[in-house]
Amino acid sequence: MKKIISLSLSALLLLALTVSGCQQESAQKPELEKTIANRLAMTPEQVSAMADGVQDLDLTSAEGENTIVHVRQSFGNQRELYILYDVTFSEKIDLDVLKDGISPISERLSPEGGERTGTSRMSTMSREGQTITYLSYFECGEQEGWPEGALCFTIDGFQNTRPKDDAQEGDEVEFEKLSEDVHKLSWVPTNAGETIIQDIPGEGDQKAGKVYLTPFSLRLELNETNQPDMESLKQSIQFLYKDGTASSIVSRSSGGGHSEDNGKMTGVNCHWQFIGNIDLSQLEGMEVDGHTLSF
């Protein structure tokens, strides 16, 4: 009888340790902020599936003359990051008068000590009192990912982007500087979201280009294309799903460039940031400019 009780106590102790370990592991895994999830139109299932792309930061800058910055969270993968941060303005800056017309003069995400590359965009998410919450998007350009090591997030002051009440069409736009505080915050990213990076096969052993696909964006490189313009090139792209369906790009923003050679676009390098997101696990491949890729 004693032996049975001893085994039961051992089993209970093992179970308690296992549950405790699971609870600690669960507690350590960050949850995606609702502000980001809502902005990217993510379902609860997608939030759970992309949990490895979340990094809680909780970094606060040194207090400037007029502003202080608190970086809350980053979300993304080796090629791109969304950064959620709050900016608290001093009482000298009347946010009630300025309303939603305040934005960074410039901002960048770059390897510590290195140069900025790629694409960046900022959105104002909310305001509470003297604090405005921003969500900024950064993409690393035509490389497979950020270099190893720390990244530095830099904000170069803030400005009023609302046009003056007496502004006339055609007037030169000059934004009012509200703060020249420069804020720099650095951290080593741990975001491990999914990406697909694949060459586009050309004739023989040649490569026609390259795609860098993530749930949130597509960067496309093409040596040349017969498409007459960038919009036509965009329309040539189809995402092919395992269930037999297909979808085209619905983009929040786009950017890029190309050269011209006898009326043909060459050296194409373009980037589309999606509205919402794409579930890469459900993709079978994609079509782009007459080329078919299998994933």
N, C-alpha and C positions, 0 to 999 in steps of 0.2 A: 504493500500500500504506500509506504514511504517513497519507494522508487517511482511509482506513478505520479505522485505529487511533485517530486523533484523534476521529472521530465516536463510536466505541465508548466511549472514555474519557469523552466529554461525556455520552453516554447513561447511563453508569454513575454519573457524578457527579450527574446529575439524579435518577436513581433513588434514590441514597443520600440526597439532600436530601429527597425526597418521603417516603421511609420514616421518616427522622428526624422530619419534621414530623408524620407520622401518629402516631408513637410519643409525641411530646410532647403532642399533642392528646388521645390516649388516656390518658396519665398524668395529665393535668389534670382529666379527668372523674371526679368522685367516685363511689364505689360505695356502694350502700345497705347499711348495717350489717345483718348477719344477724338481730340482735335485733329490728329493726323489721320486716324482711321476714317473719320467722317469726310475729311477733305479728299481722301483717295477712294471714297465710296467702297470701302472694304466691308465684307460680311464678317460676322463673328468667326466663321470657319476659316476665312482667309487670314484674319488676324492671328488665329491660332497656328495656322500652317506657316506663317511668316515670322514666327516669334524669334527665330534666330537672327533676324535683321534688326532687332531692337537693342539699343544701348542707353541705359539711364546715365546721365552725366552730372547734373546738379552742380554746375560750375558757375561761379559768380566772379565778375570782373572787379578790378579795383574801381572805386567810386570816382567818377569824373566830376567835372564842374557842374554839369547839368544832367548827366545820365549814369545809370548803372545797368549792366546786362547780366541776366541769369539764363544760362543755357540749360534747358530741362532734359532734352532727349534727342537722340538721333535715330534715324530709321533708314535702312537701305541695304546696300551690298558693297562689293569691292569696287564698283564703278560710280555709284551715285549715293548721295545722302540727303535726306530731308532733316533739317535742324529746326527744332522748336525752341523758341527762346522768348523771354520777357524783357522788356525795356521799361524801367521806371524813370520818369522824367521829374526834374525838380519842379517845385511850385512856381518857379519863375516862368515856366513854359505853360501857357494856358491851353490845355487840351480841349476845353469846352469850346473855345473859339476856333481852334484849328481843325477839330473833329477828326476825320479820317485821312487827312492830307499829310501825314508824317511818314517819312520813309528814310532808310539809310541813304547817305550820300553815295556810298559804295560799300560793298561787302564782298568778301572772297574767302574761299577755303583752299588752302594750298599746303603742300608738304612743308613742315617746319623748316624755315630757311630757304624754301624754294619758291618758284613762280607759280602763279595761278594758271590753270588751264581749263578748257572745257566751257560748260554752260552754267549759268546761275540765274535763278529767278526768286522773287520774294513776294509773299502774300501777307496782307494784314488780316489776322484772324479775329481778334476781339480786343476790347478795351475795358478795364475796370479801374476807375479812379485815375491815378497818374501812371498806370501801367498798361502798356500795349503789348499784345502777344503777336509775334510774327512766326511764319513758317517759311523757311528758305530752302530752295532746292539747288544742289550742286552736282555736277557731272564732270568726270575727269577727262573728257575729250577722247582723242584717238589713241588710247592706250588701254591695256586690259584691266587696269585697276590703279588705285592710289599706290604710290611707293610704300614700302614697309616703314614703320615708324610713326611718329606723331604728325597730326594735322593741326594747322593753325587757322582758326576762324577769326577774321578781322573785320571790324566795322569802323568805317571812317566817318564818324559824325552823322548828324541827322538834318533833314531839310523839310521845308513845307512845300509840298508839290501841288497844292491847290492853286489854280490860277487866280490872279487878283480880280477883284470885283469889277474894276474898270478896264480889264484887259480886252483888247480888240483882236479880231482874227488877223493873223499875219504879224502880230507883235512878237518881238524876240522874247523867248521864254527865259526868265531868270528866277530860279528858285531861291527862296529865303533860307539862309542857313540858321538853324535853331541851336545847333550844338556842334562843336568841332572836337568833342571828346573822341579819342581813338581807343577802341577796346580790342584786346587780343586774348583769346582763350585757346589753349592747346590740350589735346588728349590723343591717346592711341586708340584708333577705332577697333572695335571687335565685331562689327556688323558682319553677319555671314549669310546674307540673302542670296537667292539663286540668280545666276546669270547664264546666258548662252552666248558664246563667242565662236564664230565659225566663218571660215573662208568661203567665198562664193566661187565655185569652179568655173574656169573659162575654157578656152580651146587648148587641147593637149594638156601639158603640165602647167599652163598659165593659170593665174588667179584673176578673176574678174573684179574682185573686191572683197569686202568683209562686212559682217554684221555683228553688232554688239547689242544683244537683246536682254532686257531685264523686265520684271513685271510692270515697270513704270515708264520705260522709254525704249527707243530704238535709235542707235547711231548706225548710219550706213555709209560705207565707202565704196565707190565704184570708179573703175578706171575710165569708163565712158558709158554713155547711154544714148539710145535713139529717141528717148522721150523728149518732147519739145520744151518742157519746163518742169520746175520742181513739183508743182501740183499734180501734173500727169504722172511723174515718178511716184509720188505718194499713192496715187490711185492704183498703181500697178502692184502694190504690196498687199498680199493677203496672208492672214494667219490661218493655218490649217490645223483643225482639231481632230483628236482621236475618234470622236463620235461622227465624223464625216462633215461637220459644219465648217464654215469659214467666216472670218470677219476682217474688216479693213481698219486702218488706223483712224482713231478719233482722237485728235491731239488738242491739248490745252495750249501748246505753243510749239514753235518750230524755229529752226535756225540752220545756217550752213552756207556753203558756197560752192562754186565750180568755175571752171575755165571754159572758153569757147574755142573750138577748132573746126573750121569750115562749117559753122552752124551747128555743131554737135557739142553737147555738154560733156566735158572731160574733167578728170580730177574731182569728182563729186564727193563732198563730205557734208552730210546733213544729219540733223538730230531732231527727233520728235518726242516731246514729253506728253504722255497719254493723259486723257481724262479718265480717271479711274485706274484700273490695272488689268493685267492679263495673267491668267493662271498658267505659268510655264509648264507645270506638270501635265496639263491636258493638251499641250501642243504636240502635233506630229511632225510639223514642218512649217515652211512658209514659201510663198512665191514673191519674187522681187525682180522687176524689170525683165520678165521672161525666164528667169532662173528659178529652179525649184530646189529647196534645201530640205533635207530630212534630219530631224533631231533624234 
